[in-house]
Amino acid sequence: MTEYFLHIAIISGLYIILALSLNLIIGYCGQVSLGHAAFYGLGAYTSALITIHWQVSFFLALPVAAVVAALFGLGLGIPTLRLKDDYLAIVTLGFGVIVDLILLNLDVTGGPDGLARIPPPRLGGIDFRDKVWYLLLVALVVAFTLGLISRLVHSRHGRALKAIRDHEITARVMGINASAYKISIFTLAAGLAGLAGSLYAHYITFINPESFGLHTSILVLTMVVLGGMGSILGSVVGAGVLTILPELFRRFADYQDLAYGAMLIALLIWRPQGLLGSGKISRKFSLAKNRAKKER
Protein backbone atom coordinates (compact mmCIF):
# COMPACT_ATOMS: atom_id res chain seq x y z
CA MET A 1 0.00 0.00 0.00
CA THR A 2 2.88 2.37 0.76
CA GLU A 3 4.30 1.72 -2.73
CA TYR A 4 0.93 2.62 -4.23
CA PHE A 5 0.72 5.96 -2.39
CA LEU A 6 4.31 6.77 -3.35
CA HIS A 7 3.43 6.06 -6.99
CA ILE A 8 0.42 8.41 -6.83
CA ALA A 9 2.58 11.11 -5.23
CA ILE A 10 5.22 10.79 -7.98
CA ILE A 11 2.65 10.97 -10.79
CA SER A 12 1.01 13.95 -9.04
CA GLY A 13 4.39 15.70 -9.00
CA LEU A 14 4.84 15.18 -12.74
CA TYR A 15 1.38 16.57 -13.45
CA ILE A 16 2.05 19.55 -11.19
CA ILE A 17 5.06 20.43 -13.36
CA LEU A 18 2.95 20.07 -16.51
CA ALA A 19 0.05 22.11 -15.11
CA LEU A 20 2.35 24.88 -13.88
CA SER A 21 4.08 25.11 -17.26
CA LEU A 22 0.78 25.19 -19.19
CA ASN A 23 -0.56 27.80 -16.76
CA LEU A 24 2.31 30.05 -17.80
CA ILE A 25 0.96 30.00 -21.35
CA ILE A 26 -2.75 30.21 -20.57
CA GLY A 27 -3.01 31.94 -17.21
CA TYR A 28 -0.18 34.45 -17.44
CA CYS A 29 0.22 34.99 -21.17
CA GLY A 30 -3.40 34.61 -22.24
CA GLN A 31 -2.65 32.12 -25.03
CA VAL A 32 -4.43 28.82 -25.71
CA SER A 33 -2.43 25.61 -26.21
CA LEU A 34 -3.94 22.19 -26.92
CA GLY A 35 -0.67 20.41 -27.73
CA HIS A 36 1.25 20.65 -24.48
CA ALA A 37 1.59 16.87 -24.19
CA ALA A 38 3.73 16.92 -27.36
CA PHE A 39 6.54 18.70 -25.46
CA TYR A 40 6.08 16.22 -22.62
CA GLY A 41 6.57 13.40 -25.12
CA LEU A 42 9.54 15.04 -26.82
CA GLY A 43 11.29 15.33 -23.46
CA ALA A 44 10.50 11.71 -22.60
CA TYR A 45 11.72 10.30 -25.92
CA THR A 46 14.83 12.48 -26.01
CA SER A 47 15.89 11.40 -22.54
CA ALA A 48 15.08 7.73 -23.19
CA LEU A 49 16.90 7.57 -26.52
CA ILE A 50 20.14 9.17 -25.41
CA THR A 51 20.34 7.05 -22.26
CA ILE A 52 19.54 3.81 -24.13
CA HIS A 53 21.77 4.33 -27.20
CA TRP A 54 24.54 6.55 -25.84
CA GLN A 55 24.56 5.39 -22.21
CA VAL A 56 24.33 9.00 -21.06
CA SER A 57 23.64 9.60 -17.36
CA PHE A 58 20.06 10.54 -16.50
CA PHE A 59 21.31 13.71 -14.81
CA LEU A 60 22.73 14.86 -18.14
CA ALA A 61 19.75 13.59 -20.14
CA LEU A 62 17.31 15.57 -17.95
CA PRO A 63 18.53 19.06 -19.00
CA VAL A 64 19.07 17.87 -22.60
CA ALA A 65 15.43 16.76 -22.75
CA ALA A 66 14.34 20.18 -21.46
CA VAL A 67 16.48 21.98 -24.05
CA VAL A 68 15.18 19.85 -26.95
CA ALA A 69 11.55 20.41 -25.90
CA ALA A 70 12.26 24.14 -25.48
CA LEU A 71 13.77 24.33 -28.98
CA PHE A 72 10.65 22.73 -30.44
CA GLY A 73 8.58 25.23 -28.44
CA LEU A 74 10.66 28.07 -29.87
CA GLY A 75 10.31 26.68 -33.39
CA LEU A 76 6.53 26.46 -33.01
CA GLY A 77 6.18 29.74 -31.15
CA ILE A 78 7.98 32.05 -33.59
CA PRO A 79 5.59 31.56 -36.54
CA THR A 80 2.36 30.84 -34.64
CA LEU A 81 2.12 33.14 -31.63
CA ARG A 82 0.92 35.97 -33.84
CA LEU A 83 -2.31 33.98 -33.96
CA LYS A 84 -4.90 34.29 -31.21
CA ASP A 85 -7.53 32.26 -29.42
CA ASP A 86 -9.21 29.66 -31.68
CA TYR A 87 -6.57 29.83 -34.41
CA LEU A 88 -3.69 29.30 -32.00
CA ALA A 89 -5.57 26.45 -30.33
CA ILE A 90 -6.01 24.72 -33.71
CA VAL A 91 -2.32 25.14 -34.61
CA THR A 92 -1.10 23.74 -31.29
CA LEU A 93 -3.59 20.88 -31.59
CA GLY A 94 -2.21 20.15 -35.07
CA PHE A 95 1.35 20.23 -33.73
CA GLY A 96 0.42 17.67 -31.08
CA VAL A 97 -1.10 15.39 -33.74
CA ILE A 98 2.01 15.71 -35.94
CA VAL A 99 4.36 14.82 -33.08
CA ASP A 100 2.15 11.87 -32.17
CA LEU A 101 2.26 10.59 -35.77
CA ILE A 102 6.03 11.00 -35.95
CA LEU A 103 6.53 9.04 -32.73
CA LEU A 104 4.20 6.33 -34.07
CA ASN A 105 6.03 5.92 -37.38
CA LEU A 106 9.74 6.32 -36.68
CA ASP A 107 11.78 3.15 -36.17
CA VAL A 108 14.11 4.86 -33.70
CA THR A 109 11.21 5.61 -31.35
CA GLY A 110 9.95 2.02 -31.48
CA GLY A 111 6.81 3.05 -33.36
CA PRO A 112 3.55 1.99 -31.67
CA ASP A 113 5.48 -0.53 -29.55
CA GLY A 114 7.35 2.27 -27.80
CA LEU A 115 10.65 2.09 -25.96
CA ALA A 116 11.37 -0.36 -23.15
CA ARG A 117 14.26 -0.93 -20.74
CA ILE A 118 14.81 2.76 -20.09
CA PRO A 119 17.42 2.87 -17.32
CA PRO A 120 16.31 4.36 -13.98
CA PRO A 121 18.49 7.14 -12.54
CA ARG A 122 21.54 6.31 -10.45
CA LEU A 123 23.69 8.66 -8.42
CA GLY A 124 26.60 7.17 -6.53
CA GLY A 125 25.14 4.48 -4.30
CA ILE A 126 21.56 5.77 -4.61
CA ASP A 127 19.24 3.60 -6.69
CA PHE A 128 16.23 5.62 -7.78
CA ARG A 129 14.21 2.47 -8.43
CA ASP A 130 13.32 2.98 -4.79
CA LYS A 131 10.15 5.07 -4.97
CA VAL A 132 11.10 7.09 -1.89
CA TRP A 133 14.24 8.36 -3.61
CA TYR A 134 12.38 8.98 -6.86
CA LEU A 135 9.70 10.95 -5.04
CA LEU A 136 12.45 13.09 -3.52
CA LEU A 137 13.91 13.69 -6.99
CA VAL A 138 10.51 14.67 -8.40
CA ALA A 139 9.87 16.91 -5.38
CA LEU A 140 13.14 18.74 -6.05
CA VAL A 141 12.13 19.41 -9.68
CA VAL A 142 8.65 20.51 -8.56
CA ALA A 143 10.25 22.90 -6.04
CA PHE A 144 12.55 24.24 -8.77
CA THR A 145 9.57 24.78 -11.09
CA LEU A 146 7.51 26.46 -8.38
CA GLY A 147 10.41 28.74 -7.42
CA LEU A 148 11.17 29.67 -11.02
CA ILE A 149 7.57 30.46 -11.94
CA SER A 150 6.89 32.31 -8.68
CA ARG A 151 9.96 34.51 -9.16
CA LEU A 152 8.97 35.14 -12.75
CA VAL A 153 5.33 36.11 -12.20
CA HIS A 154 6.15 38.37 -9.24
CA SER A 155 8.86 40.24 -11.13
CA ARG A 156 8.51 43.11 -13.61
CA HIS A 157 8.41 40.47 -16.34
CA GLY A 158 5.38 38.94 -14.66
CA ARG A 159 3.68 42.34 -14.62
CA ALA A 160 4.44 42.70 -18.32
CA LEU A 161 2.91 39.28 -18.99
CA LYS A 162 -0.26 40.21 -17.14
CA ALA A 163 -0.47 43.45 -19.12
CA ILE A 164 -0.19 41.49 -22.38
CA ARG A 165 -2.78 39.02 -21.17
CA ASP A 166 -5.29 41.65 -20.09
CA HIS A 167 -4.90 44.02 -23.06
CA GLU A 168 -2.16 43.35 -25.58
CA ILE A 169 -2.65 46.53 -27.62
CA THR A 170 -2.31 48.73 -24.52
CA ALA A 171 0.78 46.77 -23.46
CA ARG A 172 2.39 47.36 -26.85
CA VAL A 173 1.60 51.09 -26.66
CA MET A 174 3.37 51.17 -23.28
CA GLY A 175 6.50 49.77 -24.93
CA ILE A 176 6.22 46.10 -23.95
CA ASN A 177 7.54 43.72 -26.61
CA ALA A 178 4.56 41.37 -26.55
CA SER A 179 5.85 39.03 -29.26
CA ALA A 180 9.17 38.46 -27.53
CA TYR A 181 7.46 37.79 -24.19
CA LYS A 182 4.97 35.34 -25.67
CA ILE A 183 7.66 33.39 -27.54
CA SER A 184 9.90 33.31 -24.45
CA ILE A 185 7.11 32.03 -22.20
CA PHE A 186 6.05 29.42 -24.74
CA THR A 187 9.66 28.22 -24.98
CA LEU A 188 10.07 28.11 -21.19
CA ALA A 189 6.80 26.20 -20.74
CA ALA A 190 7.84 23.66 -23.39
CA GLY A 191 11.19 23.17 -21.62
CA LEU A 192 9.50 22.54 -18.27
CA ALA A 193 7.18 20.01 -19.94
CA GLY A 194 10.30 18.32 -21.32
CA LEU A 195 11.66 18.02 -17.76
CA ALA A 196 8.46 16.27 -16.69
CA GLY A 197 8.72 13.96 -19.71
CA SER A 198 12.25 12.91 -18.82
CA LEU A 199 11.25 12.17 -15.24
CA TYR A 200 8.26 10.15 -16.46
CA ALA A 201 10.29 8.05 -18.91
CA HIS A 202 12.90 7.04 -16.34
CA TYR A 203 10.29 6.34 -13.69
CA ILE A 204 8.01 4.11 -15.78
CA THR A 205 11.01 2.73 -17.81
CA PHE A 206 8.65 2.21 -20.77
CA ILE A 207 7.03 4.79 -23.01
CA ASN A 208 4.84 4.75 -26.10
CA PRO A 209 3.04 7.50 -28.05
CA GLU A 210 -0.31 6.86 -26.34
CA SER A 211 0.98 8.53 -23.19
CA PHE A 212 1.55 11.85 -24.98
CA GLY A 213 -1.53 12.33 -27.12
CA LEU A 214 -4.54 14.63 -27.05
CA HIS A 215 -5.94 12.85 -23.99
CA THR A 216 -2.96 14.03 -21.92
CA SER A 217 -3.12 17.57 -23.30
CA ILE A 218 -6.82 17.82 -22.40
CA LEU A 219 -6.16 16.35 -18.96
CA VAL A 220 -3.46 18.94 -18.19
CA LEU A 221 -5.66 21.74 -19.55
CA THR A 222 -8.48 20.56 -17.29
CA MET A 223 -6.10 20.66 -14.31
CA VAL A 224 -5.24 24.28 -15.07
CA VAL A 225 -8.87 25.33 -15.55
CA LEU A 226 -10.03 23.43 -12.46
CA GLY A 227 -7.36 24.94 -10.20
CA GLY A 228 -7.66 28.41 -11.67
CA MET A 229 -5.93 30.10 -14.60
CA GLY A 230 -3.30 32.52 -13.38
CA SER A 231 -2.98 30.79 -9.99
CA ILE A 232 0.19 28.89 -9.08
CA LEU A 233 -1.45 27.18 -6.12
CA GLY A 234 -4.45 26.43 -8.32
CA SER A 235 -2.28 24.42 -10.72
CA VAL A 236 -0.94 22.38 -7.81
CA VAL A 237 -4.45 21.72 -6.48
CA GLY A 238 -5.90 20.95 -9.92
CA ALA A 239 -3.10 18.49 -10.70
CA GLY A 240 -3.48 16.78 -7.34
CA VAL A 241 -7.26 16.46 -7.59
CA LEU A 242 -7.26 15.10 -11.14
CA THR A 243 -4.50 12.62 -10.36
CA ILE A 244 -6.30 11.20 -7.34
CA LEU A 245 -9.88 11.18 -8.71
CA PRO A 246 -9.20 8.70 -11.56
CA GLU A 247 -7.72 6.31 -9.01
CA LEU A 248 -10.89 6.54 -6.92
CA PHE A 249 -13.10 5.90 -9.97
CA ARG A 250 -10.90 3.43 -11.83
CA ARG A 251 -13.89 1.26 -12.75
CA PHE A 252 -15.20 4.12 -14.92
CA ALA A 253 -11.92 4.59 -16.82
CA ASP A 254 -13.65 4.33 -20.22
CA TYR A 255 -15.62 7.50 -19.47
CA GLN A 256 -12.72 9.69 -18.26
CA ASP A 257 -12.43 11.75 -21.46
CA LEU A 258 -16.17 12.40 -21.38
CA ALA A 259 -15.90 13.46 -17.74
CA TYR A 260 -12.99 15.83 -18.45
CA GLY A 261 -14.87 17.45 -21.33
CA ALA A 262 -18.01 17.89 -19.25
CA MET A 263 -15.96 19.35 -16.39
CA LEU A 264 -14.29 21.87 -18.71
CA ILE A 265 -17.63 23.01 -20.15
CA ALA A 266 -19.23 23.30 -16.72
CA LEU A 267 -16.30 25.27 -15.29
CA LEU A 268 -16.12 27.67 -18.23
CA ILE A 269 -19.86 28.40 -17.96
CA TRP A 270 -20.43 28.59 -14.20
CA ARG A 271 -17.03 29.12 -12.60
CA PRO A 272 -14.49 30.13 -15.24
CA GLN A 273 -12.02 31.32 -12.58
CA GLY A 274 -11.63 27.74 -11.29
CA LEU A 275 -11.21 26.80 -7.65
CA LEU A 276 -8.48 29.33 -6.82
CA GLY A 277 -8.35 31.67 -9.82
CA SER A 278 -8.73 35.41 -9.47
CA GLY A 279 -11.38 35.66 -12.16
CA LYS A 280 -9.77 38.34 -14.33
CA ILE A 281 -8.08 36.07 -16.86
CA SER A 282 -10.99 33.65 -16.79
CA ARG A 283 -13.31 36.25 -18.30
CA LYS A 284 -11.32 36.00 -21.52
CA PHE A 285 -12.25 32.33 -21.85
CA SER A 286 -15.71 32.47 -20.30
CA LEU A 287 -18.36 30.93 -22.54
CA ALA A 288 -21.05 33.03 -20.86
CA LYS A 289 -19.17 36.25 -21.62
CA ASN A 290 -18.49 35.27 -25.23
CA ARG A 291 -22.17 34.36 -25.73
CA ALA A 292 -23.26 37.74 -24.34
CA LYS A 293 -20.81 39.49 -26.60
CA LYS A 294 -22.25 37.76 -29.66
CA GLU A 295 -25.78 38.64 -28.64
CA ARG A 296 -24.85 42.32 -28.50
N, C-alpha and C positions, 0 to 999 in steps of 0.2 A: 504493500500500500504506500509506503514511503517513496518507493521508486516512481510510482504513478504520480504522486503529488509533485515530485521533483520534475518529472517530465512536463506536467502542465505548467509549472512555473517557468521552465526553460522556453517552451513554446510561447507563453505569454510575453516573455521578455523580447523574443524575436518580433512578435506582432507589435509590441510597444515601439520598437525602433521603426518599423514600417509605418505605423500610424503617425508617429511624430514627424517623419520625413514627408509623408503625404500632406500633413497638416501645414507644413511650411508652404507648399504650393497652393493649397486651397484656402486655408484659413488666414495666412499672412500675406499671400501674394494675390489672392482673388482669382486664380486660374483653376481650370477644371482638368483633371487628368484621370483617364480610365485605363491607363496602361502601366500603372506603377509596378505591377507584379513582373513585368518584363525586366526591369532593372534588378529586381530581386533574383530572377532566374539567371541573368547575365553574371551577377556576382557569384552565385552558386556554381555555375558551370565553369567560370574562369578559375575559381579557387580549386575545384575538384580536378580539372584537367591538368593544371600545372603541378599539383601535388602527386597525381597519379603518374604522369608521364615524365616529369622532370625531378621528381622526388624533392620538391621544394618544401621547406618548413611551412606549417600552417601560419605561423606568425609573420611570415613574409607574404604568403598567399593572401592573407586577410586584407592588408592595404592595397595589394595589387588588384584584388577583386573590386574594391571600392573605387580605385582609379579607373578601371575599365568601364564600370557602370557609369561613373561620372562623365567619361568621355562620350559614351553613347547618349547620355542626357544632354551634354553640350551640343552634340551633333544634331539631335532632334530639336533642341530648344532654339538654336539660332534661326532656322527657317520657319518655325511654326509658332513661336510665341507672339508673333504679330497678330495671330488669330485670337478670337475671343469666344468664350462661352461654348455654345453648341459646336462650333467649327473646331475649336481646339480639342474638345472632348472626342469628336469623331477621329481626328488625326491621332491622338494618343491611343485611342482604342485600336485603330488600324496598326499602329506601331506594335502594340502588344500582340496582335494576331500575327504579324510578320515574324516577330521574334519566336513566337510559339511554333510557327511552321518551319522556321530554320532549325530550331532545336529538334524538331520531329524528323527532319530529313537529312541532316548531316551525319556521316558515319562517325566522325570524331566525337560527337556528343552521345553516341549510342542509339540515336534515333528514338523510336517509341519505347525501346527497352531501357533507356536511361543509362546511367553510370552507377556501377556498384564498386564495393571495396574502396571507398574513399577513406583515406587514413584519418583517424581521430587525432586531435592535437596532442603533442607531447612537449613538455618543457622540463628538462632535467630529469628528475625522478618522478615528476607528476604525470600521471596518466589520466587524461581528461575523459576516458571512457567512464570514469566514476562521475555519476550525475551531479554529485555535490560540487566537484571541481568545475564541471561544465556550467553549472548554474552560476558559480562565482564569476567565471569568465564572461558569461552573457550579462550578468549584473554590472560588470565593469564597463562593458560597451554601452549598456543602457544609460549608465551614469554619465559616460562621456557624451552621449547623444543629448541627454537632458541638459547637461552643462553647456554644451555648444549652442543648442537652440535657445536656451534661456538667455545666455549672454548676447546672442544675436538679436533677439526680438526686443530686448530691453536697452539696446544701444541706439545710436542715431540711425543706424542702418535699419533697425526694426521700425523706427518711426517713419522712415522713408517708405518701407514696405507697406505699412498701414495706410499711408497717404496714397500710394499707388492703388492699393486695394479699394479704398473708399471712393476715390475720384481721380482716375489716372490723368485726365486732361489738366486738372488743377495742379497735380503733382509735377507734371511736365512744365507748366508755366512757372512754377516755383524753382525750376532748375534741376529737378531730380531726373536722372537718366533712367527712365522706367524700363527701357529695353535691356540695359545692362543688368539692372537688379533682377528682372524676371529670369533672364538666362542664367545668372549666377545662382539664384535660389533653385531653379530647376536642376542645375548641375549638382549642387550640394545635396539635394534631396535624392537624386539618383545614386550618388555615391554612398549615402547612408543606407539606402535600400540594398546596395551591393554588399555592404558590411553584413547586413542581416542574412543575405543569401549565402555568404561564405560560412557564417556560423551555422546555418541550417544544414548545409551540405555535409559539414564535418561532424555534425551531431547525429544526423540520421544515417550517414555513410552510404546512402543511396538516393539518387535523384532521378526524376524523369520529367518531361515537359508538363505533365498534368498538374504538377504542384505550382506552376507559375503562369497559369492561364487567366482567363477573364474572371473565373470564380474567385480567385485570390484577390484580384484587383477590386472587385465589387465588395468582397469581405472587408478589405482594409478601408475602402471608402466608407462603408457602413460604420466601421469603428470610429472614424473621424467625425462623421455626422452625429452618431449617437453621443459621443463624448462632448462634442461642441467644437465647431470650426473656430480656429483662433484661440483655442485653450490648450495649453500644454498638459495640464492635469487632466483635461477632458480626453485627450488622446490616450493617456495611460489608463483611465477608467474604461473607456470604450474598448480598448484592446483586451483588458482583463475580463470584462463582462462577456465579450463575444468569443473569447477563448474558452471560458468555463461553461457557458450555456450549451454549446453543442455537445459537450461531454455529459451534461445532465440529461439531454434529450437525444442521445445517440440512436435510439430506436426509430427516430423520425429523420434520419440522415438524408433520405431521398428528397425531403421537402425543404432542405436548408436554403437553397437558392431562392425558392419562393418566399420563404420567411424573411430573408435579407431584403428582397425587393419590396415586400409589403412594409417592412420596418422603415426603409428609406422613404417611401411615399408618405407614410403616416407622419414621420418626423418632419419632412419638408412642408407638410400641410399644417400640422397642428403645433409643432414645436421645432421650428427650423434652427433655433439656437442650440439644440441638443441639451444634454443633461447639465453641462457646465459652461456652455458658450455664453458670450456677452450679448449676442443678439444683433449686433451691428452688421457683421459680415454675413450673417445668416439671411438677412433681408435680401441680399443679392440673389440668393438661390431659392428664396421662398416661392413655392408654387402659388400660394394665395396672393402674394404681391404681384407676381407676373400675370395672373389671371385678371386682377383688378386693373392692371395697366392696359391690358388688351381691351378690356371693356370700355375704358375711357377713350 
